[in-house]
């Protein structure tokens, strides 16, 4: 039986609960993500996919339901425990790269490792290895403003994987790129994911990109259903 990196059971998220303007974004969402599987989450804007990703990544808590990360129930864990688990096991990628403009590409990848008590030498070696995997070794010393949009996003991918997480959560990771760049960047992302063997849940509008992943799920009226 495959190890489940992420399990959501009966996850609900309601805002303004019990008030006339109550909004139920998730309504019993459930999914299992085994180690090494890459899953597309297809949903339109405003459907709750970002909320689901934030709950899966321990950035938010559900109104009801259970969230398990690496088999451990994290639903009611303390803030410190959730932060430690998130730092060790989860990598996030967003539509915009959010790189720190004053630091070079390699420094942006080194910083999260230093926060995890990795030595500077080991952190830089890891950063250089990741940049090589996405074809950016020659751009390591460049700051974000000196990189193209596709290059910036590839650096963001490397940063998300810097601490060797078991789970990658990506919210429209190529949504801000033109089609040709999107395709190149997506291939770089998939190469990184396959090389490191982690599990990934990738939200996207792009059905063609979704078809290249192992499985597709859809978020429909707050419930996760097969794509």
Secondary structure as UniProt FT lines:
FT   STRAND          4..15
FT   TURN            17..18
FT   TURN            20..21
FT   STRAND          23..34
FT   TURN            35..36
FT   STRAND          38..42
FT   TURN            45..46
FT   HELIX           49..56
FT   TURN            57..58
FT   STRAND          64..69
FT   TURN            70..71
FT   STRAND          72..73
FT   TURN            75..76
FT   HELIX           79..89
FT   STRAND          90..93
FT   TURN            101..102
FT   HELIX           105..115
FT   TURN            116..117
FT   HELIX           120..133
FT   TURN            134..135
FT   HELIX           137..139
FT   TURN            140..141
FT   HELIX           144..146
FT   HELIX           149..161
FT   TURN            162..163
FT   STRAND          167..171
FT   TURN            173..176
FT   HELIX           179..196
FT   STRAND          199..204
FT   HELIX           207..210
FT   TURN            211..212
FT   STRAND          215..220
FT   TURN            221..222
FT   STRAND          223..226
//
